[in-house]
Amino acid sequence: MRCRSWSAFLFIQHWGKIMASASESIAQGLQEAIELNQGRPVAARTHRPEEVDVAGIRRYLGMTQMEFASKFCISVSTLRHWERGDRTPHGPALALLHVVAKEPQAVLRALC
């Protein structure tokens, strides 16, 4: 019985820390929303994924531009622009390329 009580105590203590952290985060978010609404600058955190070597990924997989574009649902034109450096992938396309670089078979299974 004593073990259960101790486990419950630890759980409650841990849960309390989680809730305190969540409360602080919510309060900070509300404060930032108020400041933003009042036109004051708000510090923002941005996450910028690393750039990817699109041509390098494609060559590593042993695919032509046509094969790579077809398999990963990218237009050949877009792929060529990325490889030449005329444009850079961003947002969901960049995320997809990061996953393709690390787990190409998982992406192929999901898309086929």
N, CA, C and O atoms as CSV, one atom per row, in Angstrom:
chain,resi,resn,atom,element,x,y,z
A,1,MET,N,N,0.821,-1.188,0.000
A,1,MET,CA,C,0.000,0.000,0.000
A,1,MET,C,C,0.868,1.257,0.000
A,1,MET,O,O,0.544,2.251,-0.649
A,2,ARG,N,N,1.959,1.194,0.728
A,2,ARG,CA,C,2.844,2.346,0.828
A,2,ARG,C,C,3.428,2.704,-0.542
A,2,ARG,O,O,3.597,3.881,-0.860
A,3,CYS,N,N,3.737,1.679,-1.352
A,3,CYS,CA,C,4.300,1.893,-2.684
A,3,CYS,C,C,3.293,2.640,-3.561
A,3,CYS,O,O,3.662,3.557,-4.296
A,4,ARG,N,N,2.023,2.244,-3.479
A,4,ARG,CA,C,0.989,2.923,-4.259
A,4,ARG,C,C,0.869,4.384,-3.855
A,4,ARG,O,O,0.738,5.265,-4.705
A,5,SER,N,N,0.912,4.628,-2.581
A,5,SER,CA,C,0.796,6.005,-2.099
A,5,SER,C,C,1.958,6.841,-2.615
A,5,SER,O,O,1.775,7.983,-3.036
A,6,TRP,N,N,3.150,6.267,-2.579
A,6,TRP,CA,C,4.324,6.991,-3.054
A,6,TRP,C,C,4.218,7.241,-4.560
A,6,TRP,O,O,4.537,8.333,-5.030
A,7,SER,N,N,3.774,6.238,-5.316
A,7,SER,CA,C,3.602,6.403,-6.759
A,7,SER,C,C,2.572,7.481,-7.056
A,7,SER,O,O,2.769,8.306,-7.949
A,8,ALA,N,N,1.485,7.474,-6.318
A,8,ALA,CA,C,0.448,8.489,-6.509
A,8,ALA,C,C,1.005,9.872,-6.188
A,8,ALA,O,O,0.734,10.840,-6.898
A,9,PHE,N,N,1.779,9.954,-5.124
A,9,PHE,CA,C,2.381,11.233,-4.740
A,9,PHE,C,C,3.299,11.745,-5.847
A,9,PHE,O,O,3.246,12.921,-6.209
A,10,LEU,N,N,4.144,10.857,-6.387
A,10,LEU,CA,C,5.064,11.257,-7.450
A,10,LEU,C,C,4.303,11.682,-8.705
A,10,LEU,O,O,4.671,12.644,-9.380
A,11,PHE,N,N,3.235,10.942,-9.000
A,11,PHE,CA,C,2.428,11.282,-10.164
A,11,PHE,C,C,1.807,12.667,-10.000
A,11,PHE,O,O,1.861,13.489,-10.915
A,12,ILE,N,N,1.226,12.918,-8.851
A,12,ILE,CA,C,0.588,14.207,-8.588
A,12,ILE,C,C,1.620,15.329,-8.630
A,12,ILE,O,O,1.352,16.406,-9.163
A,13,GLN,N,N,2.785,15.076,-8.075
A,13,GLN,CA,C,3.843,16.083,-8.081
A,13,GLN,C,C,4.275,16.388,-9.524
A,13,GLN,O,O,4.427,17.548,-9.907
A,14,HIS,N,N,4.466,15.332,-10.304
A,14,HIS,CA,C,4.863,15.500,-11.707
A,14,HIS,C,C,3.757,16.224,-12.481
A,14,HIS,O,O,4.036,17.138,-13.257
A,15,TRP,N,N,2.527,15.821,-12.272
A,15,TRP,CA,C,1.393,16.441,-12.956
A,15,TRP,C,C,1.302,17.928,-12.603
A,15,TRP,O,O,1.001,18.762,-13.457
A,16,GLY,N,N,1.560,18.239,-11.361
A,16,GLY,CA,C,1.540,19.637,-10.930
A,16,GLY,C,C,2.570,20.471,-11.675
A,16,GLY,O,O,2.297,21.610,-12.053
A,17,LYS,N,N,3.760,19.902,-11.887
A,17,LYS,CA,C,4.805,20.618,-12.634
A,17,LYS,C,C,4.387,20.833,-14.086
A,17,LYS,O,O,4.612,21.899,-14.659
A,18,ILE,N,N,3.781,19.813,-14.667
A,18,ILE,CA,C,3.319,19.928,-16.054
A,18,ILE,C,C,2.266,21.025,-16.164
A,18,ILE,O,O,2.319,21.859,-17.068
A,19,MET,N,N,1.312,21.019,-15.239
A,19,MET,CA,C,0.237,22.014,-15.274
A,19,MET,C,C,0.780,23.424,-15.028
A,19,MET,O,O,0.320,24.384,-15.647
A,20,ALA,N,N,1.749,23.548,-14.133
A,20,ALA,CA,C,2.347,24.864,-13.868
A,20,ALA,C,C,3.040,25.379,-15.122
A,20,ALA,O,O,2.928,26.555,-15.468
A,21,SER,N,N,3.752,24.491,-15.794
A,21,SER,CA,C,4.441,24.871,-17.023
A,21,SER,C,C,3.431,25.274,-18.098
A,21,SER,O,O,3.629,26.261,-18.805
A,22,ALA,N,N,2.358,24.508,-18.213
A,22,ALA,CA,C,1.322,24.824,-19.199
A,22,ALA,C,C,0.671,26.163,-18.874
A,22,ALA,O,O,0.417,26.971,-19.767
A,23,SER,N,N,0.403,26.392,-17.601
A,23,SER,CA,C,-0.210,27.664,-17.186
A,23,SER,C,C,0.692,28.844,-17.522
A,23,SER,O,O,0.223,29.878,-17.999
A,24,GLU,N,N,1.988,28.686,-17.271
A,24,GLU,CA,C,2.944,29.753,-17.596
A,24,GLU,C,C,2.970,30.021,-19.098
A,24,GLU,O,O,3.014,31.171,-19.535
A,25,SER,N,N,2.942,28.955,-19.871
A,25,SER,CA,C,2.973,29.094,-21.320
A,25,SER,C,C,1.716,29.798,-21.830
A,25,SER,O,O,1.791,30.659,-22.706
A,26,ILE,N,N,0.567,29.428,-21.278
A,26,ILE,CA,C,-0.692,30.062,-21.677
A,26,ILE,C,C,-0.684,31.534,-21.296
A,26,ILE,O,O,-1.076,32.390,-22.089
A,27,ALA,N,N,-0.236,31.825,-20.079
A,27,ALA,CA,C,-0.182,33.220,-19.621
A,27,ALA,C,C,0.743,34.046,-20.511
A,27,ALA,O,O,0.421,35.181,-20.863
A,28,GLN,N,N,1.881,33.481,-20.872
A,28,GLN,CA,C,2.819,34.189,-21.745
A,28,GLN,C,C,2.185,34.429,-23.116
A,28,GLN,O,O,2.322,35.509,-23.690
A,29,GLY,N,N,1.498,33.423,-23.629
A,29,GLY,CA,C,0.832,33.564,-24.922
A,29,GLY,C,C,-0.237,34.641,-24.901
A,29,GLY,O,O,-0.361,35.423,-25.844
A,30,LEU,N,N,-1.011,34.680,-23.821
A,30,LEU,CA,C,-2.038,35.717,-23.694
A,30,LEU,C,C,-1.410,37.105,-23.625
A,30,LEU,O,O,-1.894,38.047,-24.253
A,31,GLN,N,N,-0.337,37.221,-22.863
A,31,GLN,CA,C,0.354,38.512,-22.750
A,31,GLN,C,C,0.882,38.960,-24.112
A,31,GLN,O,O,0.770,40.132,-24.471
A,32,GLU,N,N,1.456,38.026,-24.865
A,32,GLU,CA,C,1.965,38.359,-26.197
A,32,GLU,C,C,0.828,38.769,-27.128
A,32,GLU,O,O,0.986,39.685,-27.935
A,33,ALA,N,N,-0.326,38.090,-27.018
A,33,ALA,CA,C,-1.478,38.436,-27.852
A,33,ALA,C,C,-1.962,39.850,-27.545
A,33,ALA,O,O,-2.296,40.607,-28.457
A,34,ILE,N,N,-1.998,40.204,-26.268
A,34,ILE,CA,C,-2.413,41.551,-25.865
A,34,ILE,C,C,-1.443,42.586,-26.422
A,34,ILE,O,O,-1.861,43.599,-26.982
A,35,GLU,N,N,-0.144,42.327,-26.266
A,35,GLU,CA,C,0.871,43.261,-26.765
A,35,GLU,C,C,0.791,43.409,-28.284
A,35,GLU,O,O,0.905,44.513,-28.816
A,36,LEU,N,N,0.597,42.302,-28.966
A,36,LEU,CA,C,0.491,42.333,-30.422
A,36,LEU,C,C,-0.745,43.122,-30.844
A,36,LEU,O,O,-0.695,43.911,-31.787
A,37,ASN,N,N,-1.852,42.902,-30.141
A,37,ASN,CA,C,-3.093,43.617,-30.434
A,37,ASN,C,C,-2.935,45.124,-30.216
A,37,ASN,O,O,-3.578,45.923,-30.898
A,38,GLN,N,N,-2.097,45.502,-29.285
A,38,GLN,CA,C,-1.865,46.917,-28.987
A,38,GLN,C,C,-0.797,47.525,-29.901
A,38,GLN,O,O,-0.440,48.694,-29.756
A,39,GLY,N,N,-0.299,46.731,-30.832
A,39,GLY,CA,C,0.674,47.235,-31.793
A,39,GLY,C,C,2.106,47.237,-31.308
A,39,GLY,O,O,2.986,47.789,-31.967
A,40,ARG,N,N,2.349,46.624,-30.162
A,40,ARG,CA,C,3.725,46.566,-29.653
A,40,ARG,C,C,4.445,45.370,-30.269
A,40,ARG,O,O,3.830,44.334,-30.522
A,41,PRO,N,N,5.744,45.512,-30.511
A,41,PRO,CA,C,6.496,44.380,-31.072
A,41,PRO,C,C,6.581,43.231,-30.069
A,41,PRO,O,O,6.721,43.440,-28.864
A,42,VAL,N,N,6.494,42.039,-30.592
A,42,VAL,CA,C,6.548,40.838,-29.762
A,42,VAL,C,C,7.688,39.966,-30.265
A,42,VAL,O,O,7.821,39.745,-31.469
A,43,ALA,N,N,8.503,39.474,-29.354
A,43,ALA,CA,C,9.590,38.561,-29.738
A,43,ALA,C,C,8.963,37.258,-30.223
A,43,ALA,O,O,8.108,36.676,-29.555
A,44,ALA,N,N,9.390,36.825,-31.364
A,44,ALA,CA,C,8.842,35.590,-31.923
A,44,ALA,C,C,9.958,34.584,-32.133
A,44,ALA,O,O,11.084,34.940,-32.480
A,45,ARG,N,N,9.626,33.333,-31.917
A,45,ARG,CA,C,10.571,32.255,-32.184
A,45,ARG,C,C,10.225,31.654,-33.534
A,45,ARG,O,O,9.065,31.354,-33.815
A,46,THR,N,N,11.209,31.488,-34.339
A,46,THR,CA,C,10.979,30.826,-35.615
A,46,THR,C,C,11.905,29.631,-35.720
A,46,THR,O,O,13.033,29.646,-35.229
A,47,HIS,N,N,11.409,28.615,-36.361
A,47,HIS,CA,C,12.207,27.413,-36.594
A,47,HIS,C,C,12.471,27.343,-38.088
A,47,HIS,O,O,11.540,27.278,-38.891
A,48,ARG,N,N,13.715,27.355,-38.445
A,48,ARG,CA,C,14.082,27.260,-39.850
A,48,ARG,C,C,14.824,25.945,-40.066
A,48,ARG,O,O,15.965,25.785,-39.632
A,49,PRO,N,N,14.160,25.004,-40.746
A,49,PRO,CA,C,14.839,23.736,-41.025
A,49,PRO,C,C,16.068,23.967,-41.899
A,49,PRO,O,O,16.127,24.919,-42.677
A,50,GLU,N,N,17.026,23.096,-41.756
A,50,GLU,CA,C,18.233,23.186,-42.578
A,50,GLU,C,C,17.862,23.045,-44.047
A,50,GLU,O,O,16.887,22.380,-44.398
A,51,GLU,N,N,18.655,23.680,-44.893
A,51,GLU,CA,C,18.463,23.506,-46.327
A,51,GLU,C,C,18.839,22.074,-46.691
A,51,GLU,O,O,19.566,21.404,-45.959
A,52,VAL,N,N,18.335,21.619,-47.827
A,52,VAL,CA,C,18.653,20.267,-48.278
A,52,VAL,C,C,19.313,20.333,-49.650
A,52,VAL,O,O,19.073,21.250,-50.436
A,53,ASP,N,N,20.140,19.347,-49.912
A,53,ASP,CA,C,20.774,19.211,-51.223
A,53,ASP,C,C,19.878,18.292,-52.048
A,53,ASP,O,O,20.033,17.071,-52.026
A,54,VAL,N,N,18.951,18.887,-52.765
A,54,VAL,CA,C,17.952,18.109,-53.499
A,54,VAL,C,C,18.618,17.190,-54.516
A,54,VAL,O,O,18.287,16.007,-54.593
A,55,ALA,N,N,19.547,17.721,-55.290
A,55,ALA,CA,C,20.233,16.900,-56.294
A,55,ALA,C,C,21.010,15.770,-55.621
A,55,ALA,O,O,21.056,14.650,-56.130
A,56,GLY,N,N,21.616,16.069,-54.483
A,56,GLY,CA,C,22.361,15.043,-53.748
A,56,GLY,C,C,21.463,13.918,-53.264
A,56,GLY,O,O,21.831,12.746,-53.345
A,57,ILE,N,N,20.297,14.267,-52.765
A,57,ILE,CA,C,19.334,13.243,-52.312
A,57,ILE,C,C,18.926,12.380,-53.497
A,57,ILE,O,O,18.903,11.153,-53.408
A,58,ARG,N,N,18.604,13.035,-54.606
A,58,ARG,CA,C,18.163,12.302,-55.799
A,58,ARG,C,C,19.259,11.364,-56.304
A,58,ARG,O,O,18.996,10.204,-56.621
A,59,ARG,N,N,20.477,11.872,-56.374
A,59,ARG,CA,C,21.591,11.030,-56.842
A,59,ARG,C,C,21.840,9.869,-55.881
A,59,ARG,O,O,22.094,8.746,-56.315
A,60,TYR,N,N,21.768,10.138,-54.575
A,60,TYR,CA,C,21.963,9.085,-53.573
A,60,TYR,C,C,20.947,7.959,-53.779
A,60,TYR,O,O,21.266,6.783,-53.608
A,61,LEU,N,N,19.724,8.336,-54.148
A,61,LEU,CA,C,18.681,7.333,-54.372
A,61,LEU,C,C,18.795,6.682,-55.747
A,61,LEU,O,O,18.064,5.742,-56.055
A,62,GLY,N,N,19.723,7.188,-56.579
A,62,GLY,CA,C,19.941,6.606,-57.902
A,62,GLY,C,C,18.785,6.839,-58.858
A,62,GLY,O,O,18.485,5.983,-59.691
A,63,MET,N,N,18.133,7.987,-58.747
A,63,MET,CA,C,16.976,8.277,-59.592
A,63,MET,C,C,17.280,9.413,-60.557
A,63,MET,O,O,18.083,10.302,-60.271
A,64,THR,N,N,16.618,9.360,-61.706
A,64,THR,CA,C,16.666,10.487,-62.629
A,64,THR,C,C,15.729,11.568,-62.083
A,64,THR,O,O,14.964,11.335,-61.147
A,65,GLN,N,N,15.809,12.747,-62.687
A,65,GLN,CA,C,14.896,13.809,-62.264
A,65,GLN,C,C,13.445,13.385,-62.477
A,65,GLN,O,O,12.591,13.637,-61.626
A,66,MET,N,N,13.168,12.750,-63.595
A,66,MET,CA,C,11.801,12.295,-63.898
A,66,MET,C,C,11.319,11.279,-62.861
A,66,MET,O,O,10.190,11.367,-62.378
A,67,GLU,N,N,12.177,10.316,-62.521
A,67,GLU,CA,C,11.794,9.293,-61.539
A,67,GLU,C,C,11.548,9.911,-60.166
A,67,GLU,O,O,10.541,9.625,-59.519
A,68,PHE,N,N,12.467,10.751,-59.732
A,68,PHE,CA,C,12.359,11.379,-58.413
A,68,PHE,C,C,11.084,12.218,-58.328
A,68,PHE,O,O,10.328,12.120,-57.362
A,69,ALA,N,N,10.858,13.041,-59.348
A,69,ALA,CA,C,9.671,13.899,-59.363
A,69,ALA,C,C,8.399,13.063,-59.327
A,69,ALA,O,O,7.465,13.374,-58.588
A,70,SER,N,N,8.368,12.017,-60.116
A,70,SER,CA,C,7.187,11.158,-60.176
A,70,SER,C,C,6.941,10.432,-58.854
A,70,SER,O,O,5.816,10.412,-58.354
A,71,LYS,N,N,7.978,9.845,-58.299
A,71,LYS,CA,C,7.837,9.065,-57.056
A,71,LYS,C,C,7.418,9.920,-55.869
A,71,LYS,O,O,6.648,9.473,-55.018
A,72,PHE,N,N,7.931,11.167,-55.810
A,72,PHE,CA,C,7.677,12.000,-54.636
A,72,PHE,C,C,6.697,13.145,-54.906
A,72,PHE,O,O,6.624,14.109,-54.143
A,73,CYS,N,N,5.939,13.020,-56.017
A,73,CYS,CA,C,4.849,13.961,-56.326
A,73,CYS,C,C,5.315,15.414,-56.417
A,73,CYS,O,O,4.692,16.318,-55.861
A,74,ILE,N,N,6.410,15.615,-57.120
A,74,ILE,CA,C,6.969,16.953,-57.331
A,74,ILE,C,C,7.010,17.171,-58.839
A,74,ILE,O,O,7.334,16.246,-59.583
A,75,SER,N,N,6.693,18.358,-59.295
A,75,SER,CA,C,6.783,18.595,-60.740
A,75,SER,C,C,8.258,18.611,-61.144
A,75,SER,O,O,9.121,19.053,-60.386
A,76,VAL,N,N,8.521,18.125,-62.344
A,76,VAL,CA,C,9.898,18.087,-62.844
A,76,VAL,C,C,10.452,19.505,-62.924
A,76,VAL,O,O,11.621,19.738,-62.615
A,77,SER,N,N,9.629,20.432,-63.329
A,77,SER,CA,C,10.054,21.830,-63.432
A,77,SER,C,C,10.506,22.370,-62.076
A,77,SER,O,O,11.555,23.005,-61.971
A,78,THR,N,N,9.712,22.113,-61.046
A,78,THR,CA,C,10.068,22.566,-59.693
A,78,THR,C,C,11.369,21.917,-59.240
A,78,THR,O,O,12.243,22.583,-58.685
A,79,LEU,N,N,11.493,20.619,-59.478
A,79,LEU,CA,C,12.708,19.902,-59.095
A,79,LEU,C,C,13.930,20.514,-59.773
A,79,LEU,O,O,14.965,20.708,-59.135
A,80,ARG,N,N,13.811,20.813,-61.044
A,80,ARG,CA,C,14.941,21.406,-61.774
A,80,ARG,C,C,15.318,22.773,-61.206
A,80,ARG,O,O,16.500,23.094,-61.074
A,81,HIS,N,N,14.310,23.572,-60.873
A,81,HIS,CA,C,14.585,24.886,-60.265
A,81,HIS,C,C,15.320,24.727,-58.937
A,81,HIS,O,O,16.261,25.467,-58.649
A,82,TRP,N,N,14.889,23.761,-58.134
A,82,TRP,CA,C,15.549,23.526,-56.843
A,82,TRP,C,C,16.998,23.109,-57.055
A,82,TRP,O,O,17.905,23.608,-56.390
A,83,GLU,N,N,17.202,22.184,-57.996
A,83,GLU,CA,C,18.552,21.670,-58.222
A,83,GLU,C,C,19.484,22.737,-58.787
A,83,GLU,O,O,20.675,22.739,-58.476
A,84,ARG,N,N,18.970,23.626,-59.597
A,84,ARG,CA,C,19.798,24.709,-60.150
A,84,ARG,C,C,20.024,25.821,-59.137
A,84,ARG,O,O,20.944,26.624,-59.291
A,85,GLY,N,N,19.206,25.873,-58.118
A,85,GLY,CA,C,19.328,26.928,-57.119
A,85,GLY,C,C,18.528,28.173,-57.449
A,85,GLY,O,O,18.657,29.193,-56.774
A,86,ASP,N,N,17.693,28.095,-58.497
A,86,ASP,CA,C,16.832,29.228,-58.853
A,86,ASP,C,C,15.793,29.475,-57.761
A,86,ASP,O,O,15.420,30.613,-57.476
A,87,ARG,N,N,15.347,28.395,-57.171
A,87,ARG,CA,C,14.359,28.453,-56.091
A,87,ARG,C,C,14.811,27.508,-54.987
A,87,ARG,O,O,15.640,26.623,-55.200
A,88,THR,N,N,14.250,27.714,-53.814
A,88,THR,CA,C,14.551,26.797,-52.709
A,88,THR,C,C,13.245,26.248,-52.155
A,88,THR,O,O,12.256,26.973,-52.047
A,89,PRO,N,N,13.244,24.974,-51.808
A,89,PRO,CA,C,12.034,24.409,-51.217
A,89,PRO,C,C,11.805,25.003,-49.833
A,89,PRO,O,O,12.756,25.281,-49.103
A,90,HIS,N,N,10.553,25.193,-49.482
A,90,HIS,CA,C,10.227,25.690,-48.155
A,90,HIS,C,C,8.909,25.055,-47.701
A,90,HIS,O,O,8.211,24.417,-48.490
A,91,GLY,N,N,8.591,25.236,-46.455
A,91,GLY,CA,C,7.336,24.726,-45.906
A,91,GLY,C,C,7.223,23.216,-46.033
A,91,GLY,O,O,8.183,22.493,-45.765
A,92,PRO,N,N,6.047,22.737,-46.444
A,92,PRO,CA,C,5.816,21.291,-46.537
A,92,PRO,C,C,6.772,20.582,-47.490
A,92,PRO,O,O,7.163,19.442,-47.241
A,93,ALA,N,N,7.154,21.253,-48.587
A,93,ALA,CA,C,8.082,20.627,-49.536
A,93,ALA,C,C,9.434,20.377,-48.885
A,93,ALA,O,O,10.047,19.330,-49.095
A,94,LEU,N,N,9.897,21.337,-48.097
A,94,LEU,CA,C,11.177,21.178,-47.406
A,94,LEU,C,C,11.085,20.056,-46.376
A,94,LEU,O,O,12.012,19.260,-46.226
A,95,ALA,N,N,9.961,20.000,-45.671
A,95,ALA,CA,C,9.764,18.925,-44.689
A,95,ALA,C,C,9.763,17.568,-45.382
A,95,ALA,O,O,10.387,16.621,-44.902
A,96,LEU,N,N,9.061,17.473,-46.515
A,96,LEU,CA,C,9.028,16.221,-47.272
A,96,LEU,C,C,10.437,15.805,-47.678
A,96,LEU,O,O,10.805,14.638,-47.540
A,97,LEU,N,N,11.223,16.748,-48.176
A,97,LEU,CA,C,12.581,16.418,-48.617
A,97,LEU,C,C,13.463,15.962,-47.462
A,97,LEU,O,O,14.318,15.096,-47.645
A,98,HIS,N,N,13.270,16.529,-46.281
A,98,HIS,CA,C,14.027,16.069,-45.113
A,98,HIS,C,C,13.675,14.618,-44.784
A,98,HIS,O,O,14.552,13.821,-44.452
A,99,VAL,N,N,12.395,14.282,-44.877
A,99,VAL,CA,C,11.978,12.903,-44.596
A,99,VAL,C,C,12.491,11.978,-45.688
A,99,VAL,O,O,12.959,10.877,-45.396
A,100,VAL,N,N,12.409,12.407,-46.937
A,100,VAL,CA,C,12.928,11.597,-48.049
A,100,VAL,C,C,14.414,11.326,-47.845
A,100,VAL,O,O,14.883,10.216,-48.098
A,101,ALA,N,N,15.153,12.327,-47.390
A,101,ALA,CA,C,16.594,12.161,-47.174
A,101,ALA,C,C,16.884,11.134,-46.089
A,101,ALA,O,O,17.866,10.397,-46.178
A,102,LYS,N,N,16.036,11.081,-45.061
A,102,LYS,CA,C,16.287,10.171,-43.935
A,102,LYS,C,C,15.598,8.818,-44.074
A,102,LYS,O,O,16.165,7.788,-43.708
A,103,GLU,N,N,14.377,8.818,-44.602
A,103,GLU,CA,C,13.586,7.585,-44.692
A,103,GLU,C,C,12.858,7.499,-46.035
A,103,GLU,O,O,11.628,7.534,-46.070
A,104,PRO,N,N,13.594,7.387,-47.129
A,104,PRO,CA,C,12.931,7.393,-48.438
A,104,PRO,C,C,11.922,6.259,-48.620
A,104,PRO,O,O,10.870,6.452,-49.230
A,105,GLN,N,N,12.240,5.092,-48.098
A,105,GLN,CA,C,11.323,3.961,-48.271
A,105,GLN,C,C,10.005,4.185,-47.542
A,105,GLN,O,O,8.951,3.767,-48.020
A,106,ALA,N,N,10.061,4.841,-46.390
A,106,ALA,CA,C,8.829,5.138,-45.644
A,106,ALA,C,C,7.940,6.076,-46.453
A,106,ALA,O,O,6.723,5.899,-46.501
A,107,VAL,N,N,8.550,7.068,-47.086
A,107,VAL,CA,C,7.776,8.007,-47.905
A,107,VAL,C,C,7.193,7.281,-49.108
A,107,VAL,O,O,6.026,7.475,-49.449
A,108,LEU,N,N,7.997,6.450,-49.748
A,108,LEU,CA,C,7.503,5.706,-50.909
A,108,LEU,C,C,6.348,4.787,-50.525
A,108,LEU,O,O,5.369,4.677,-51.264
A,109,ARG,N,N,6.457,4.124,-49.369
A,109,ARG,CA,C,5.351,3.262,-48.909
A,109,ARG,C,C,4.092,4.083,-48.667
A,109,ARG,O,O,2.987,3.644,-48.986
A,110,ALA,N,N,4.258,5.263,-48.109
A,110,ALA,CA,C,3.101,6.103,-47.794
A,110,ALA,C,C,2.449,6.666,-49.058
A,110,ALA,O,O,1.231,6.841,-49.097
A,111,LEU,N,N,3.235,6.945,-50.075
A,111,LEU,CA,C,2.697,7.557,-51.286
A,111,LEU,C,C,2.192,6.552,-52.311
A,111,LEU,O,O,1.377,6.899,-53.166
A,112,CYS,N,N,2.658,5.329,-52.239
A,112,CYS,CA,C,2.261,4.328,-53.255
A,112,CYS,C,C,1.132,3.452,-52.785
A,112,CYS,O,O,0.689,2.569,-53.520
